[in-house]
Structure formats: structure tokens, C-alpha cells
Amino acid sequence: MTDNTSPLIQPTTDRALEPAEPKPELQAAAPSILLEQNNKPAESQNSAPKKDYALITGASSGLGLAFARILASKKKPLILVGKDEHKLKQISYELKDKEGIDVRFLPIDLARSKDLPNLPDKLQRMGLKVDVLINNAGFGKFGPETHIRYEDALNMINLNCRATLAMTKLFLPGLLKQKKGAIINIADTAGFIPVPKLAAYAATKAFVINYTEALAQEVAGRGVKVLCVCPSPMSTSFFTKADINTSTHQHLQQLTDPESVVEQALTALKTGKTLIVAGQPSFWMKIAPTLMTRSWLRKIGFGLFKN
């Protein structure tokens, strides 16, 4: 029997493109929060005027939710992607009611789904055109490499790297064709240095940094902006999920608000930057990657979590 729990299998996520029907009260109050309106014939979907949407992964909490709220306040239609269907539904309802914009949601496990290649065509048939892609979904696990579960390590690569690459490859051709749009990939300051006890996580974010910077150079002058955002430690649920006790680490005593990271990212996007360190990075984190040898960088990384 096939082990469908293995991160190597990449099983199909059955409801990736067909979210469950909402509860009656939500359906009556906010019918537009679903990704697809099943009661509309295909012809009406094809003839509907296309809107420009921002698609945000990892949108149910933390930085992704901050992006959703700030973009909604700027009246940007949204497509919210994440694993927690209940949270996505509630956030979609909240933002639609508060800001009067169209908000859709898609419950999907980006680390494991094989249905992603169908997503751009599905959205196009529904009249939903993505002009801003925000690859925010990601997670980390803390501890010596021998203590990190095999499945967690591989799923970090699946979500932090594979999903970022997959979503970019799926939506970039459409952005280039229309000669406008933006891709924002969320990395981490940990991606600049090797970080013992966060070895796999830091390595995945190094991939995001290098991939995004190279991509930005490839598409320069073609109407599509590409930005890599490297936040300093933020006040989100990341540390709890990563099994990190922030109270025992000095550099985690002052965490950055995710809203400030979003504002810095949007400003950087407008000014055409390719890479920013957002939030409140330490002095050493700002200068270390460019001025120090790899051996010194390893020592700095080790010092972050030596307890």
C-alpha cells in the first residue's frame, strides 16, 4: 500500500480547485468569497470582465494575513491561499464586508498538491486575472538536524522552495504576456547566513533569495517587477510552530510587526528594488553577508541559538 503521508509522494489534494460549499449563512452574506461560483454557467464565467487580483499564499495568518488586510484597504481584489479553510473563509468574509472588495479563497496544501498546474487556466476561465503574486507560505523547524523529523525537513523544502518555484513558473508567463505585474517572494534574514539548529530552514530561504534575484535580472525591462523580502524576526506564530522559545534568545526579544514589513515591501516594489531587508534587523545582520568570510558567518549563525 502506498504511504500517502510521505512528502516524497506529492499526492493530489482533492479539493485544491473545488473548495467545499460554504455554510448557508456565509453563502447568503458573502457569495463571492468562494474561488468559483458553481451556480454560474461556464459561458457567463468566460464572458465576465476580468479583474486584476493579488494572490497571496499562506494568507490565513502572520505576514500573509497582513498583506491581505493592507492590500484590501487599498481596494485590491484578493485570492487567499492556505491550508486552513475555516480561517480563509472568515478572513474573506471580513475583508469583503469591511472593504467592499471581491475576495476569493482556496484551501490547498501547497507542499503536497499535484493540482497546481491547472490553477492559472482555472482562474482565467472564471475571469480572475492575477497581476500580483505573493509567495509567502513557509515554515521552519528548530533543533539539531538529527532531531528534525524526516517528513518535516522534506516538507520545508516542498513548501518553502518547491511551492515558491511552482507558483512563480505558473504565473510568470501570464504576467510577461500582459507586460505588467509583480511577484513578491518572502525569504528571511536567516537566508543570508548558515544557521545551526535552523539548518534546513535557512537553506530554503537562501534558495528563495538567489532564485528571486536571478529571476528579477532575467525579466528586467519587461514590465514585471520581482522583489525578494527578507524580514527580520516578526511577531507571528512562526516561532511557536518552529518550537522556538523566544524568551531564551536575546535577539528575539524585540520582534517586528508584520504590518510594517508589508508597508516596506510595497514601498520597495514601487521604487523598483529587487531585495530588501525589512523590519528591524541587527547591525550585524545588515553587514555580515557582504563583509565577512563564510567561517565568520557560521559563527554568527551559531551564536543566534547557542542556548
LUMNUTOR-156427 format. One record per residue (C-alpha): residue number from 1; residue in one letter; x negated, y, z. Coordinates in steps of 0.02 Angstrom, whole numbers, padded with zeros to 5 digits. Layout:
<rs>
  seq  type       X       Y       Z
  NUM     a       X       Y       Z
...
</rs>
This chain:
<rs>
  seq  type       X       Y       Z
    1     m   00000   00000   00000
    2     t  -00062   00173  -00045
    3     d  -00109   00285   00101
    4     n  -00011   00442   00058
    5     t  -00083   00535   00207
    6     s  -00258   00538   00136
    7     p  -00315   00709   00073
    8     l  -00401   00619  -00070
    9     i  -00235   00557  -00141
   10     q  -00160   00729  -00179
   11     p   00019   00663  -00178
   12     t   00164   00753  -00260
   13     t   00259   00872  -00147
   14     d   00438   00829  -00194
   15     r   00514   00997  -00151
   16     a   00372   01105  -00214
   17     l   00476   01177  -00355
   18     e   00651   01143  -00292
   19     p   00672   01215  -00116
   20     a   00815   01149  -00011
   21     e   00980   01240  -00013
   22     p   00994   01375   00122
   23     k   01113   01370   00267
   24     p   01286   01438   00220
   25     e   01265   01598   00319
   26     l   01097   01636   00238
   27     q   01161   01593   00066
   28     a   01303   01717   00086
   29     a   01195   01854   00158
   30     a   01041   01840   00050
   31     p   01061   01729  -00102
   32     s   00904   01799  -00185
   33     i   00784   01727  -00058
   34     l   00778   01559  -00145
   35     l   00650   01535  -00281
   36     e   00784   01475  -00401
   37     q   00970   01508  -00409
   38     n   01037   01338  -00457
   39     n   01210   01405  -00494
   40     k   01146   01509  -00641
   41     p   01136   01427  -00812
   42     a   00966   01417  -00894
   43     e   01017   01538  -01030
   44     s   01055   01678  -00907
   45     q   00887   01649  -00822
   46     n   00796   01664  -00988
   47     s   00887   01824  -01034
   48     a   00865   01906  -00864
   49     p   00746   02055  -00861
   50     k   00576   02005  -00794
   51     k   00513   02090  -00637
   52     d   00335   02105  -00577
   53     y   00312   02007  -00416
   54     a   00171   01986  -00292
   55     l   00144   01802  -00249
   56     i   00068   01776  -00076
   57     t   00007   01609  -00011
   58     g   00001   01575   00175
   59     a   00139   01703   00192
   60     s   00228   01637   00346
   61     s   00106   01710   00475
   62     g  -00052   01809   00506
   63     l  -00133   01904   00364
   64     g  -00014   01834   00233
   65     l   00136   01898   00330
   66     a   00052   02068   00350
   67     f   00027   02076   00161
   68     a   00211   02032   00137
   69     r   00275   02165   00255
   70     i   00164   02304   00191
   71     l   00197   02266   00007
   72     a   00383   02254   00045
   73     s   00375   02427   00124
   74     k   00305   02486  -00042
   75     k   00457   02408  -00129
   76     k   00359   02269  -00213
   77     p   00462   02112  -00254
   78     l   00386   01959  -00173
   79     i   00366   01771  -00191
   80     l   00313   01697  -00024
   81     v   00224   01529  -00021
   82     g   00189   01421   00132
   83     k   00224   01257   00219
   84     d   00349   01317   00349
   85     e   00515   01328   00257
   86     h   00611   01395   00407
   87     k   00489   01539   00435
   88     l   00483   01582   00250
   89     k   00672   01586   00242
   90     q   00686   01700   00393
   91     i   00548   01818   00332
   92     s   00627   01828   00159
   93     y   00796   01871   00234
   94     e   00717   02001   00350
   95     l   00618   02089   00213
   96     k   00762   02089   00088
   97     d   00880   02161   00218
   98     k   00757   02292   00281
   99     e   00676   02349   00118
  100     g   00811   02310  -00010
  101     i   00693   02214  -00124
  102     d   00702   02043  -00206
  103     v   00609   01914  -00102
  104     r   00593   01730  -00151
  105     f   00507   01591  -00057
  106     l   00428   01424  -00100
  107     p   00394   01293   00035
  108     i   00245   01192  -00026
  109     d   00086   01113   00043
  110     l  -00046   01190  -00070
  111     a  -00179   01072  -00002
  112     r  -00088   00919  -00066
  113     s   00035   00961  -00204
  114     k   00013   00899  -00382
  115     d   00157   01005  -00446
  116     l   00064   01170  -00456
  117     p   00029   01164  -00644
  118     n   00216   01182  -00676
  119     l   00235   01339  -00569
  120     p   00196   01480  -00693
  121     d   00314   01410  -00826
  122     k   00448   01383  -00695
  123     l   00436   01564  -00638
  124     q   00435   01628  -00817
  125     r   00596   01534  -00858
  126     m   00676   01618  -00707
  127     g   00621   01792  -00759
  128     l   00495   01805  -00616
  129     k   00331   01879  -00680
  130     v   00183   01879  -00561
  131     d   00065   02028  -00580
  132     v  -00017   02017  -00409
  133     l  -00085   01852  -00340
  134     i  -00145   01847  -00160
  135     n  -00235   01685  -00117
  136     n  -00228   01696   00072
  137     a  -00187   01519   00129
  138     g  -00326   01435   00227
  139     f  -00376   01360   00393
  140     g  -00529   01309   00493
  141     k  -00579   01182   00624
  142     f  -00709   01214   00759
  143     g  -00837   01093   00828
  144     p  -00990   00990   00781
  145     e  -00968   00909   00612
  146     t  -00961   00736   00691
  147     h  -00810   00793   00793
  148     i  -00709   00862   00647
  149     r  -00581   00738   00583
  150     y  -00617   00672   00409
  151     e  -00443   00724   00349
  152     d  -00461   00900   00419
  153     a  -00629   00926   00335
  154     l  -00564   00872   00164
  155     n  -00404   00971   00182
  156     m  -00507   01127   00221
  157     i  -00588   01106   00051
  158     n  -00420   01067  -00030
  159     l  -00334   01222   00038
  160     n  -00474   01349   00055
  161     c  -00561   01307  -00110
  162     r  -00456   01196  -00222
  163     a  -00293   01289  -00199
  164     t  -00376   01458  -00223
  165     l  -00456   01398  -00384
  166     a  -00297   01312  -00445
  167     m  -00184   01463  -00417
  168     t  -00311   01578  -00498
  169     k  -00330   01469  -00653
  170     l  -00141   01452  -00669
  171     f  -00100   01638  -00660
  172     l  -00255   01722  -00731
  173     p  -00214   01686  -00915
  174     g  -00046   01772  -00898
  175     l  -00124   01923  -00814
  176     l  -00255   01938  -00950
  177     k  -00122   01921  -01084
  178     q  -00023   02067  -01014
  179     k  -00186   02161  -00982
  180     k  -00137   02212  -00807
  181     g  -00125   02141  -00633
  182     a  -00233   02093  -00486
  183     i  -00300   01943  -00392
  184     i  -00348   01959  -00209
  185     n  -00441   01811  -00135
  186     i  -00461   01805   00053
  187     a  -00631   01745   00114
  188     d  -00712   01780   00283
  189     t  -00869   01862   00351
  190     a  -00917   01684   00401
  191     g  -00941   01652   00215
  192     f  -01099   01760   00214
  193     i  -01197   01650   00334
  194     p  -01211   01467   00386
  195     v  -01110   01446   00547
  196     p  -01144   01291   00652
  197     k  -00982   01220   00727
  198     l  -00889   01302   00583
  199     a  -00998   01223   00450
  200     a  -00864   01164   00329
  201     y  -00753   01317   00352
  202     a  -00896   01441   00324
  203     a  -00949   01343   00170
  204     t  -00774   01352   00096
  205     k  -00772   01540   00118
  206     a  -00943   01554   00037
  207     f  -00864   01468  -00113
  208     v  -00722   01596  -00115
  209     i  -00846   01741  -00110
  210     n  -00955   01677  -00252
  211     y  -00809   01618  -00358
  212     t  -00717   01784  -00342
  213     e  -00867   01894  -00377
  214     a  -00911   01792  -00531
  215     l  -00731   01798  -00591
  216     a  -00724   01987  -00567
  217     q  -00876   02005  -00679
  218     e  -00800   01891  -00812
  219     v  -00639   01990  -00827
  220     a  -00712   02165  -00805
  221     g  -00636   02289  -00928
  222     r  -00489   02177  -00973
  223     g  -00357   02261  -00863
  224     v  -00357   02136  -00718
  225     k  -00432   02184  -00551
  226     v  -00511   02047  -00444
  227     l  -00553   02078  -00262
  228     c  -00629   01970  -00126
  229     v  -00583   02021   00051
  230     c  -00693   01964   00195
  231     p  -00604   02007   00358
  232     s  -00690   02016   00524
  233     p  -00607   01908   00659
  234     m  -00421   01951   00667
  235     s  -00284   01938   00796
  236     t  -00193   01793   00713
  237     s  -00159   01611   00755
  238     f  -00318   01558   00665
  239     f  -00420   01531   00823
  240     t  -00285   01431   00911
  241     k  -00264   01317   00760
  242     a  -00453   01302   00742
  243     d  -00469   01251   00927
  244     i  -00573   01403   00971
  245     n  -00556   01481   01144
  246     t  -00585   01665   01106
  247     s  -00609   01709   01290
  248     t  -00776   01616   01295
  249     h  -00854   01708   01148
  250     q  -00910   01889   01165
  251     h  -00893   01932   00980
  252     l  -00709   01880   00984
  253     q  -00656   02000   01122
  254     q  -00604   02138   01002
  255     l  -00501   02067   00859
  256     t  -00443   02164   00707
  257     d  -00259   02193   00669
  258     p  -00215   02105   00506
  259     e  -00115   02258   00452
  260     s  -00274   02363   00447
  261     v  -00358   02230   00340
  262     v  -00213   02238   00217
  263     e  -00223   02427   00204
  264     q  -00411   02421   00175
  265     a  -00387   02286   00043
  266     l  -00255   02384  -00052
  267     t  -00363   02540  -00048
  268     a  -00512   02441  -00112
  269     l  -00405   02368  -00251
  270     k  -00353   02542  -00309
  271     t  -00533   02601  -00314
  272     g  -00590   02450  -00415
  273     k  -00701   02367  -00285
  274     t  -00746   02184  -00303
  275     l  -00795   02138  -00124
  276     i  -00757   02218   00043
  277     v  -00792   02176   00224
  278     a  -00631   02229   00310
  279     g  -00587   02258   00491
  280     q  -00720   02290   00623
  281     p  -00873   02188   00576
  282     s  -01025   02197   00689
  283     f  -01180   02291   00635
  284     w  -01275   02127   00610
  285     m  -01136   02052   00505
  286     k  -01144   02202   00389
  287     i  -01332   02198   00359
  288     a  -01383   02018   00391
  289     p  -01335   01939   00223
  290     t  -01439   02064   00122
  291     l  -01591   02093   00234
  292     m  -01628   01930   00323
  293     t  -01703   01762   00275
  294     r  -01597   01604   00275
  295     s  -01682   01543   00434
  296     w  -01633   01703   00525
  297     l  -01456   01690   00458
  298     r  -01443   01514   00529
  299     k  -01498   01579   00698
  300     i  -01368   01717   00693
  301     g  -01234   01592   00644
  302     f  -01285   01475   00785
  303     g  -01279   01619   00909
  304     l  -01097   01655   00869
  305     f  -01036   01494   00950
  306     k  -01181   01433   01058
  307     n  -01067   01404   01209
</rs>
